[in-house]
Structure formats: C-alpha cells, structure tokens
Amino acid sequence: MIEYRTSSFCSAGSCVAVGRTAEGGYAVIDTKDEAPRPLHFTSDEWAAFVAGVKNGEFDPA
C-alpha cells in the first residue's frame, strides 16, 4: 500500500497527492477522486519533473 502525502498548501480537498511505490518510483493521485487511479513515474522521471519545477519550467509566461 502506498502512503500518499499532500502539500501543506492543499485546501478544500482539491489537491494531488504523491507517494513512493515499492519499486522505488512515485505514484500521483487526485485527492477528490474516490477511486484513485494513480499515475506512475520512475525515480528518474520524477527527478526530471522536480528539477523542472525548481527551474521554473512550468511557470506561466
């Protein structure tokens, strides 16, 4: 079973949650979905995403 975490900025239950998989990757769910269908990412994919966030690659223009 995956333990999911949400951001401390999450409010009103409209958030995403992230958890580590047994294989060492990451799973992401929508917290308002009653039957979560996680998106799965390898650790390399997750690291690339986090680096992109830190570098501002997803900031609005």
mmCIF file as gemmi writes it, N, C-alpha and C atoms, coordinates in Angstrom:
data_model
loop_
_atom_site.group_PDB
_atom_site.id
_atom_site.type_symbol
_atom_site.label_atom_id
_atom_site.label_alt_id
_atom_site.label_comp_id
_atom_site.label_asym_id
_atom_site.label_entity_id
_atom_site.label_seq_id
_atom_site.pdbx_PDB_ins_code
_atom_site.Cartn_x
_atom_site.Cartn_y
_atom_site.Cartn_z
_atom_site.occupancy
_atom_site.B_iso_or_equiv
_atom_site.pdbx_formal_charge
_atom_site.auth_seq_id
_atom_site.auth_asym_id
_atom_site.pdbx_PDB_model_num
ATOM 1 N N . MET Axp A 1 ? 0.836 -1.186 0 1 0 ? 1 A 1
ATOM 2 C CA . MET Axp A 1 ? 0 0 0 1 0 ? 1 A 1
ATOM 3 C C . MET Axp A 1 ? 0.878 1.246 0 1 0 ? 1 A 1
ATOM 4 N N . ILE Axp A 2 ? 0.481 2.206 -0.784 1 0 ? 2 A 1
ATOM 5 C CA . ILE Axp A 2 ? 1.25 3.446 -0.908 1 0 ? 2 A 1
ATOM 6 C C . ILE Axp A 2 ? 0.723 4.471 0.091 1 0 ? 2 A 1
ATOM 7 N N . GLU Axp A 3 ? 1.629 5.105 0.817 1 0 ? 3 A 1
ATOM 8 C CA . GLU Axp A 3 ? 1.263 6.213 1.695 1 0 ? 3 A 1
ATOM 9 C C . GLU Axp A 3 ? 1.423 7.5 0.905 1 0 ? 3 A 1
ATOM 10 N N . TYR Axp A 4 ? 0.311 8.189 0.69 1 0 ? 4 A 1
ATOM 11 C CA . TYR Axp A 4 ? 0.325 9.43 -0.083 1 0 ? 4 A 1
ATOM 12 C C . TYR Axp A 4 ? 0.456 10.631 0.829 1 0 ? 4 A 1
ATOM 13 N N . ARG Axp A 5 ? 1.094 11.676 0.31 1 0 ? 5 A 1
ATOM 14 C CA . ARG Axp A 5 ? 1.243 12.941 1.027 1 0 ? 5 A 1
ATOM 15 C C . ARG Axp A 5 ? 0.741 14.066 0.14 1 0 ? 5 A 1
ATOM 16 N N . THR Axp A 6 ? 0.106 15.04 0.767 1 0 ? 6 A 1
ATOM 17 C CA . THR Axp A 6 ? -0.315 16.24 0.053 1 0 ? 6 A 1
ATOM 18 C C . THR Axp A 6 ? 0.51 17.419 0.547 1 0 ? 6 A 1
ATOM 19 N N . SER Axp A 7 ? 0.516 18.464 -0.227 1 0 ? 7 A 1
ATOM 20 C CA . SER Axp A 7 ? 1.223 19.676 0.14 1 0 ? 7 A 1
ATOM 21 C C . SER Axp A 7 ? 0.548 20.35 1.327 1 0 ? 7 A 1
ATOM 22 N N . SER Axp A 8 ? 1.323 21.083 2.1 1 0 ? 8 A 1
ATOM 23 C CA . SER Axp A 8 ? 0.745 21.863 3.203 1 0 ? 8 A 1
ATOM 24 C C . SER Axp A 8 ? -0.105 23.011 2.652 1 0 ? 8 A 1
ATOM 25 N N . PHE Axp A 9 ? 0.032 23.311 1.363 1 0 ? 9 A 1
ATOM 26 C CA . PHE Axp A 9 ? -0.766 24.355 0.724 1 0 ? 9 A 1
ATOM 27 C C . PHE Axp A 9 ? -2.114 23.823 0.24 1 0 ? 9 A 1
ATOM 28 N N . CYS Axp A 10 ? -2.355 22.537 0.371 1 0 ? 10 A 1
ATOM 29 C CA . CYS Axp A 10 ? -3.594 21.911 -0.074 1 0 ? 10 A 1
ATOM 30 C C . CYS Axp A 10 ? -4.751 22.405 0.787 1 0 ? 10 A 1
ATOM 31 N N . SER Axp A 11 ? -5.848 22.764 0.124 1 0 ? 11 A 1
ATOM 32 C CA . SER Axp A 11 ? -7.03 23.179 0.873 1 0 ? 11 A 1
ATOM 33 C C . SER Axp A 11 ? -8.281 22.686 0.155 1 0 ? 11 A 1
ATOM 34 N N . ALA Axp A 12 ? -9.312 22.446 0.89 1 0 ? 12 A 1
ATOM 35 C CA . ALA Axp A 12 ? -10.625 22.043 0.378 1 0 ? 12 A 1
ATOM 36 C C . ALA Axp A 12 ? -10.593 20.726 -0.381 1 0 ? 12 A 1
ATOM 37 N N . GLY Axp A 13 ? -9.55 19.91 -0.22 1 0 ? 13 A 1
ATOM 38 C CA . GLY Axp A 13 ? -9.503 18.586 -0.815 1 0 ? 13 A 1
ATOM 39 C C . GLY Axp A 13 ? -9.296 18.528 -2.312 1 0 ? 13 A 1
ATOM 40 N N . SER Axp A 14 ? -9.021 19.653 -2.953 1 0 ? 14 A 1
ATOM 41 C CA . SER Axp A 14 ? -8.781 19.679 -4.397 1 0 ? 14 A 1
ATOM 42 C C . SER Axp A 14 ? -7.281 19.705 -4.649 1 0 ? 14 A 1
ATOM 43 N N . CYS Axp A 15 ? -6.643 18.582 -4.404 1 0 ? 15 A 1
ATOM 44 C CA . CYS Axp A 15 ? -5.189 18.539 -4.451 1 0 ? 15 A 1
ATOM 45 C C . CYS Axp A 15 ? -4.71 17.277 -5.157 1 0 ? 15 A 1
ATOM 46 N N . VAL Axp A 16 ? -3.428 17.211 -5.344 1 0 ? 16 A 1
ATOM 47 C CA . VAL Axp A 16 ? -2.816 15.968 -5.768 1 0 ? 16 A 1
ATOM 48 C C . VAL Axp A 16 ? -1.987 15.455 -4.604 1 0 ? 16 A 1
ATOM 49 N N . ALA Axp A 17 ? -1.801 14.159 -4.557 1 0 ? 17 A 1
ATOM 50 C CA . ALA Axp A 17 ? -1.001 13.537 -3.511 1 0 ? 17 A 1
ATOM 51 C C . ALA Axp A 17 ? 0.045 12.652 -4.173 1 0 ? 17 A 1
ATOM 52 N N . VAL Axp A 18 ? 1.209 12.569 -3.557 1 0 ? 18 A 1
ATOM 53 C CA . VAL Axp A 18 ? 2.335 11.812 -4.102 1 0 ? 18 A 1
ATOM 54 C C . VAL Axp A 18 ? 2.784 10.783 -3.086 1 0 ? 18 A 1
ATOM 55 N N . GLY Axp A 19 ? 3.132 9.595 -3.567 1 0 ? 19 A 1
ATOM 56 C CA . GLY Axp A 19 ? 3.637 8.553 -2.688 1 0 ? 19 A 1
ATOM 57 C C . GLY Axp A 19 ? 4.693 7.723 -3.384 1 0 ? 19 A 1
ATOM 58 N N . ARG Axp A 20 ? 5.572 7.119 -2.594 1 0 ? 20 A 1
ATOM 59 C CA . ARG Axp A 20 ? 6.617 6.235 -3.121 1 0 ? 20 A 1
ATOM 60 C C . ARG Axp A 20 ? 6.035 4.851 -3.35 1 0 ? 20 A 1
ATOM 61 N N . THR Axp A 21 ? 6.424 4.231 -4.462 1 0 ? 21 A 1
ATOM 62 C CA . THR Axp A 21 ? 5.988 2.87 -4.741 1 0 ? 21 A 1
ATOM 63 C C . THR Axp A 21 ? 7.006 1.881 -4.185 1 0 ? 21 A 1
ATOM 64 N N . ALA Axp A 22 ? 6.611 0.636 -4.077 1 0 ? 22 A 1
ATOM 65 C CA . ALA Axp A 22 ? 7.511 -0.407 -3.586 1 0 ? 22 A 1
ATOM 66 C C . ALA Axp A 22 ? 8.711 -0.584 -4.513 1 0 ? 22 A 1
ATOM 67 N N . GLU Axp A 23 ? 8.546 -0.229 -5.771 1 0 ? 23 A 1
ATOM 68 C CA . GLU Axp A 23 ? 9.625 -0.38 -6.752 1 0 ? 23 A 1
ATOM 69 C C . GLU Axp A 23 ? 10.591 0.801 -6.746 1 0 ? 23 A 1
ATOM 70 N N . GLY Axp A 24 ? 10.32 1.82 -5.933 1 0 ? 24 A 1
ATOM 71 C CA . GLY Axp A 24 ? 11.203 2.979 -5.846 1 0 ? 24 A 1
ATOM 72 C C . GLY Axp A 24 ? 10.787 4.137 -6.713 1 0 ? 24 A 1
ATOM 73 N N . GLY Axp A 25 ? 9.664 4.03 -7.39 1 0 ? 25 A 1
ATOM 74 C CA . GLY Axp A 25 ? 9.155 5.128 -8.203 1 0 ? 25 A 1
ATOM 75 C C . GLY Axp A 25 ? 8.174 5.969 -7.402 1 0 ? 25 A 1
ATOM 76 N N . TYR Axp A 26 ? 7.337 6.692 -8.122 1 0 ? 26 A 1
ATOM 77 C CA . TYR Axp A 26 ? 6.369 7.577 -7.489 1 0 ? 26 A 1
ATOM 78 C C . TYR Axp A 26 ? 5.001 7.379 -8.121 1 0 ? 26 A 1
ATOM 79 N N . ALA Axp A 27 ? 3.97 7.558 -7.309 1 0 ? 27 A 1
ATOM 80 C CA . ALA Axp A 27 ? 2.59 7.497 -7.769 1 0 ? 27 A 1
ATOM 81 C C . ALA Axp A 27 ? 1.915 8.804 -7.375 1 0 ? 27 A 1
ATOM 82 N N . VAL Axp A 28 ? 1.082 9.325 -8.28 1 0 ? 28 A 1
ATOM 83 C CA . VAL Axp A 28 ? 0.386 10.593 -8.06 1 0 ? 28 A 1
ATOM 84 C C . VAL Axp A 28 ? -1.109 10.355 -8.237 1 0 ? 28 A 1
ATOM 85 N N . ILE Axp A 29 ? -1.903 10.857 -7.279 1 0 ? 29 A 1
ATOM 86 C CA . ILE Axp A 29 ? -3.362 10.735 -7.373 1 0 ? 29 A 1
ATOM 87 C C . ILE Axp A 29 ? -4.025 12.092 -7.187 1 0 ? 29 A 1
ATOM 88 N N . ASP Axp A 30 ? -5.261 12.183 -7.661 1 0 ? 30 A 1
ATOM 89 C CA . ASP Axp A 30 ? -6.128 13.333 -7.457 1 0 ? 30 A 1
ATOM 90 C C . ASP Axp A 30 ? -6.928 13.041 -6.192 1 0 ? 30 A 1
ATOM 91 N N . THR Axp A 31 ? -6.816 13.883 -5.17 1 0 ? 31 A 1
ATOM 92 C CA . THR Axp A 31 ? -7.444 13.584 -3.886 1 0 ? 31 A 1
ATOM 93 C C . THR Axp A 31 ? -8.971 13.633 -3.926 1 0 ? 31 A 1
ATOM 94 N N . LYS Axp A 32 ? -9.558 14.287 -4.904 1 0 ? 32 A 1
ATOM 95 C CA . LYS Axp A 32 ? -11.014 14.327 -4.953 1 0 ? 32 A 1
ATOM 96 C C . LYS Axp A 32 ? -11.603 13.148 -5.719 1 0 ? 32 A 1
ATOM 97 N N . ASP Axp A 33 ? -10.75 12.27 -6.257 1 0 ? 33 A 1
ATOM 98 C CA . ASP Axp A 33 ? -11.191 11.065 -6.956 1 0 ? 33 A 1
ATOM 99 C C . ASP Axp A 33 ? -11.415 9.969 -5.926 1 0 ? 33 A 1
ATOM 100 N N . GLU Axp A 34 ? -12.645 9.481 -5.799 1 0 ? 34 A 1
ATOM 101 C CA . GLU Axp A 34 ? -12.961 8.486 -4.777 1 0 ? 34 A 1
ATOM 102 C C . GLU Axp A 34 ? -12.339 7.113 -5.064 1 0 ? 34 A 1
ATOM 103 N N . ALA Axp A 35 ? -12.036 6.828 -6.309 1 0 ? 35 A 1
ATOM 104 C CA . ALA Axp A 35 ? -11.391 5.563 -6.681 1 0 ? 35 A 1
ATOM 105 C C . ALA Axp A 35 ? -10.085 5.921 -7.388 1 0 ? 35 A 1
ATOM 106 N N . PRO Axp A 36 ? -9.06 6.249 -6.611 1 0 ? 36 A 1
ATOM 107 C CA . PRO Axp A 36 ? -7.828 6.77 -7.218 1 0 ? 36 A 1
ATOM 108 C C . PRO Axp A 36 ? -7.194 5.817 -8.231 1 0 ? 36 A 1
ATOM 109 N N . ARG Axp A 37 ? -6.872 6.381 -9.358 1 0 ? 37 A 1
ATOM 110 C CA . ARG Axp A 37 ? -6.125 5.678 -10.406 1 0 ? 37 A 1
ATOM 111 C C . ARG Axp A 37 ? -4.802 6.423 -10.54 1 0 ? 37 A 1
ATOM 112 N N . PRO Axp A 38 ? -3.784 5.951 -9.868 1 0 ? 38 A 1
ATOM 113 C CA . PRO Axp A 38 ? -2.534 6.708 -9.834 1 0 ? 38 A 1
ATOM 114 C C . PRO Axp A 38 ? -1.814 6.74 -11.175 1 0 ? 38 A 1
ATOM 115 N N . LEU Axp A 39 ? -1.126 7.841 -11.385 1 0 ? 39 A 1
ATOM 116 C CA . LEU Axp A 39 ? -0.16 7.953 -12.475 1 0 ? 39 A 1
ATOM 117 C C . LEU Axp A 39 ? 1.164 7.5 -11.879 1 0 ? 39 A 1
ATOM 118 N N . HIS Axp A 40 ? 1.891 6.671 -12.591 1 0 ? 40 A 1
ATOM 119 C CA . HIS Axp A 40 ? 3.154 6.134 -12.084 1 0 ? 40 A 1
ATOM 120 C C . HIS Axp A 40 ? 4.337 6.734 -12.838 1 0 ? 40 A 1
ATOM 121 N N . PHE Axp A 41 ? 5.395 7.044 -12.099 1 0 ? 41 A 1
ATOM 122 C CA . PHE Axp A 41 ? 6.606 7.619 -12.662 1 0 ? 41 A 1
ATOM 123 C C . PHE Axp A 41 ? 7.818 6.912 -12.079 1 0 ? 41 A 1
ATOM 124 N N . THR Axp A 42 ? 8.845 6.732 -12.899 1 0 ? 42 A 1
ATOM 125 C CA . THR Axp A 42 ? 10.103 6.186 -12.386 1 0 ? 42 A 1
ATOM 126 C C . THR Axp A 42 ? 10.791 7.26 -11.555 1 0 ? 42 A 1
ATOM 127 N N . SER Axp A 43 ? 11.795 6.872 -10.794 1 0 ? 43 A 1
ATOM 128 C CA . SER Axp A 43 ? 12.518 7.867 -9.994 1 0 ? 43 A 1
ATOM 129 C C . SER Axp A 43 ? 13.226 8.88 -10.89 1 0 ? 43 A 1
ATOM 130 N N . ASP Axp A 44 ? 13.715 8.458 -12.061 1 0 ? 44 A 1
ATOM 131 C CA . ASP Axp A 44 ? 14.358 9.393 -12.996 1 0 ? 44 A 1
ATOM 132 C C . ASP Axp A 44 ? 13.347 10.389 -13.57 1 0 ? 44 A 1
ATOM 133 N N . GLU Axp A 45 ? 12.167 9.902 -13.916 1 0 ? 45 A 1
ATOM 134 C CA . GLU Axp A 45 ? 11.125 10.798 -14.423 1 0 ? 45 A 1
ATOM 135 C C . GLU Axp A 45 ? 10.718 11.809 -13.362 1 0 ? 45 A 1
ATOM 136 N N . TRP Axp A 46 ? 10.561 11.342 -12.125 1 0 ? 46 A 1
ATOM 137 C CA . TRP Axp A 46 ? 10.166 12.231 -11.038 1 0 ? 46 A 1
ATOM 138 C C . TRP Axp A 46 ? 11.25 13.273 -10.778 1 0 ? 46 A 1
ATOM 139 N N . ALA Axp A 47 ? 12.506 12.855 -10.792 1 0 ? 47 A 1
ATOM 140 C CA . ALA Axp A 47 ? 13.623 13.79 -10.572 1 0 ? 47 A 1
ATOM 141 C C . ALA Axp A 47 ? 13.646 14.865 -11.66 1 0 ? 47 A 1
ATOM 142 N N . ALA Axp A 48 ? 13.378 14.489 -12.908 1 0 ? 48 A 1
ATOM 143 C CA . ALA Axp A 48 ? 13.342 15.455 -14.006 1 0 ? 48 A 1
ATOM 144 C C . ALA Axp A 48 ? 12.194 16.445 -13.809 1 0 ? 48 A 1
ATOM 145 N N . PHE Axp A 49 ? 11.033 15.952 -13.367 1 0 ? 49 A 1
ATOM 146 C CA . PHE Axp A 49 ? 9.891 16.828 -13.104 1 0 ? 49 A 1
ATOM 147 C C . PHE Axp A 49 ? 10.217 17.818 -11.99 1 0 ? 49 A 1
ATOM 148 N N . VAL Axp A 50 ? 10.747 17.327 -10.876 1 0 ? 50 A 1
ATOM 149 C CA . VAL Axp A 50 ? 11.072 18.199 -9.738 1 0 ? 50 A 1
ATOM 150 C C . VAL Axp A 50 ? 12.118 19.238 -10.152 1 0 ? 50 A 1
ATOM 151 N N . ALA Axp A 51 ? 13.118 18.836 -10.93 1 0 ? 51 A 1
ATOM 152 C CA . ALA Axp A 51 ? 14.128 19.79 -11.407 1 0 ? 51 A 1
ATOM 153 C C . ALA Axp A 51 ? 13.473 20.863 -12.276 1 0 ? 51 A 1
ATOM 154 N N . GLY Axp A 52 ? 12.524 20.465 -13.135 1 0 ? 52 A 1
ATOM 155 C CA . GLY Axp A 52 ? 11.818 21.425 -13.961 1 0 ? 52 A 1
ATOM 156 C C . GLY Axp A 52 ? 11.014 22.432 -13.144 1 0 ? 52 A 1
ATOM 157 N N . VAL Axp A 53 ? 10.376 21.949 -12.082 1 0 ? 53 A 1
ATOM 158 C CA . VAL Axp A 53 ? 9.615 22.835 -11.202 1 0 ? 53 A 1
ATOM 159 C C . VAL Axp A 53 ? 10.557 23.826 -10.546 1 0 ? 53 A 1
ATOM 160 N N . LYS Axp A 54 ? 11.67 23.338 -10.032 1 0 ? 54 A 1
ATOM 161 C CA . LYS Axp A 54 ? 12.64 24.219 -9.361 1 0 ? 54 A 1
ATOM 162 C C . LYS Axp A 54 ? 13.237 25.233 -10.306 1 0 ? 54 A 1
ATOM 163 N N . ASN Axp A 55 ? 13.365 24.88 -11.59 1 0 ? 55 A 1
ATOM 164 C CA . ASN Axp A 55 ? 13.934 25.786 -12.59 1 0 ? 55 A 1
ATOM 165 C C . ASN Axp A 55 ? 12.901 26.711 -13.205 1 0 ? 55 A 1
ATOM 166 N N . GLY Axp A 56 ? 11.648 26.608 -12.783 1 0 ? 56 A 1
ATOM 167 C CA . GLY Axp A 56 ? 10.608 27.488 -13.294 1 0 ? 56 A 1
ATOM 168 C C . GLY Axp A 56 ? 10.075 27.121 -14.665 1 0 ? 56 A 1
ATOM 169 N N . GLU Axp A 57 ? 10.328 25.898 -15.12 1 0 ? 57 A 1
ATOM 170 C CA . GLU Axp A 57 ? 9.919 25.488 -16.46 1 0 ? 57 A 1
ATOM 171 C C . GLU Axp A 57 ? 8.405 25.441 -16.638 1 0 ? 57 A 1
ATOM 172 N N . PHE Axp A 58 ? 7.644 25.393 -15.554 1 0 ? 58 A 1
ATOM 173 C CA . PHE Axp A 58 ? 6.196 25.287 -15.639 1 0 ? 58 A 1
ATOM 174 C C . PHE Axp A 58 ? 5.491 26.56 -15.2 1 0 ? 58 A 1
ATOM 175 N N . ASP Axp A 59 ? 6.268 27.612 -14.914 1 0 ? 59 A 1
ATOM 176 C CA . ASP Axp A 59 ? 5.674 28.884 -14.505 1 0 ? 59 A 1
ATOM 177 C C . ASP Axp A 59 ? 4.955 29.516 -15.704 1 0 ? 59 A 1
ATOM 178 N N . PRO Axp A 60 ? 3.836 30.182 -15.448 1 0 ? 60 A 1
ATOM 179 C CA . PRO Axp A 60 ? 3.132 30.865 -16.548 1 0 ? 60 A 1
ATOM 180 C C . PRO Axp A 60 ? 4.021 31.944 -17.161 1 0 ? 60 A 1
ATOM 181 N N . ALA Axp A 61 ? 3.869 32.107 -18.435 1 0 ? 61 A 1
ATOM 182 C CA . ALA Axp A 61 ? 4.696 33.096 -19.155 1 0 ? 61 A 1
ATOM 183 C C . ALA Axp A 61 ? 4.246 34.511 -18.869 1 0 ? 61 A 1
